[in-house]
Amino acid sequence: MNKFTKSVVLGVAAIGIVSVATVGAHAAGKHSMRGMFNFEKVDADADGFITQAELTTHHNARFTSADVNADGALTKDELKVKMEARLKERQEKTGKTYSADKIEKRLNRMMGKFDTNKDGKLTQAELPKHSERMFEKLDADKDGKISKIEVDAMKKKHRKKSEG
């Protein structure tokens, strides 16, 4: 996996962790990658495409819901609570377990990658670049919107890389 793809995958994971609202959809296979969004939920105007504005609105809402103390930043503890809840529900659906060590390693990678000022918190200012890059990566035909076909293609590509 190249550096850009790793960055996109980590960005997707970081954004995904801040929400437990779509956990059931993860387990049901309605997401394109680990931590990815529910296409239909993000497509606010139900036109069959996701725009950058829709994706940004969705990410902002997910961030806000995870910011338990409403200080505008997500601590490792806030992320851990969301990750553990999401993984617990995924485990109930799939039977796959996740070790505390694996969770800790993932959190450390995320904080190392996205906490650009190294204050131990993730702010929305630290995440948009990754959201924009994710949009660019998913928008394979570069028409300024993401189709379900593009999301599914990224899912398939990600699965192949994970398996190979």
JOJOSUL-V381811 format. One record per residue. N is the residue number from 1. RES is the residue in one small letter. SS is DSSP state (hx for helix, st for strand, lp for the rest). PSI is psi in whole degrees, 0 to 359 (999 if undefined). Layout:
[[N;RES;SS;PSI] [N;RES;SS;PSI]]
This chain:
[[1;m;lp;128] [2;n;lp;170] [3;k;hx;318] [4;f;hx;314] [5;t;hx;318] [6;k;hx;318] [7;s;hx;317] [8;v;hx;315] [9;v;hx;316] [10;l;hx;321] [11;g;hx;315] [12;v;hx;316] [13;a;hx;317] [14;a;hx;315] [15;i;hx;321] [16;g;hx;325] [17;i;hx;332] [18;v;lp;7] [19;s;lp;134] [20;v;lp;0] [21;a;lp;334] [22;t;lp;19] [23;v;hx;316] [24;g;hx;324] [25;a;hx;324] [26;h;hx;308] [27;a;hx;330] [28;a;lp;0] [29;g;lp;22] [30;k;lp;10] [31;h;lp;154] [32;s;lp;331] [33;m;lp;165] [34;r;lp;128] [35;g;lp;1] [36;m;lp;163] [37;f;lp;164] [38;n;lp;115] [39;f;hx;309] [40;e;hx;326] [41;k;hx;321] [42;v;hx;327] [43;d;lp;75] [44;a;lp;325] [45;d;lp;5] [46;a;lp;38] [47;d;lp;3] [48;g;lp;6] [49;f;st;152] [50;i;st;126] [51;t;lp;167] [52;q;hx;320] [53;a;hx;317] [54;e;hx;318] [55;l;hx;318] [56;t;hx;316] [57;t;hx;316] [58;h;hx;313] [59;h;hx;319] [60;n;hx;319] [61;a;hx;319] [62;r;hx;319] [63;f;hx;311] [64;t;hx;320] [65;s;hx;333] [66;a;hx;342] [67;d;lp;78] [68;v;lp;318] [69;n;lp;5] [70;a;lp;38] [71;d;lp;4] [72;g;lp;10] [73;a;st;151] [74;l;st;121] [75;t;st;168] [76;k;hx;322] [77;d;hx;318] [78;e;hx;318] [79;l;hx;320] [80;k;hx;318] [81;v;hx;314] [82;k;hx;318] [83;m;hx;314] [84;e;hx;319] [85;a;hx;316] [86;r;hx;316] [87;l;hx;327] [88;k;hx;315] [89;e;hx;321] [90;r;hx;320] [91;q;hx;318] [92;e;hx;325] [93;k;hx;321] [94;t;hx;340] [95;g;lp;353] [96;k;lp;132] [97;t;lp;156] [98;y;lp;128] [99;s;lp;154] [100;a;hx;325] [101;d;hx;317] [102;k;hx;318] [103;i;hx;314] [104;e;hx;318] [105;k;hx;317] [106;r;hx;315] [107;l;hx;317] [108;n;hx;319] [109;r;hx;316] [110;m;hx;313] [111;m;hx;318] [112;g;hx;323] [113;k;hx;316] [114;f;hx;340] [115;d;lp;78] [116;t;lp;330] [117;n;lp;3] [118;k;lp;40] [119;d;lp;4] [120;g;lp;12] [121;k;st;152] [122;l;st;127] [123;t;st;164] [124;q;hx;330] [125;a;hx;333] [126;e;hx;340] [127;l;hx;334] [128;p;hx;324] [129;k;hx;320] [130;h;hx;325] [131;s;hx;317] [132;e;hx;319] [133;r;hx;322] [134;m;hx;317] [135;f;hx;313] [136;e;hx;319] [137;k;hx;318] [138;l;hx;330] [139;d;lp;73] [140;a;lp;324] [141;d;lp;3] [142;k;lp;40] [143;d;lp;7] [144;g;lp;12] [145;k;lp;155] [146;i;st;127] [147;s;st;164] [148;k;hx;323] [149;i;hx;319] [150;e;hx;320] [151;v;hx;315] [152;d;hx;323] [153;a;hx;320] [154;m;hx;322] [155;k;hx;312] [156;k;hx;316] [157;k;hx;317] [158;h;hx;318] [159;r;hx;315] [160;k;hx;317] [161;k;hx;323] [162;s;hx;325] [163;e;hx;330] [164;g;lp;999]]
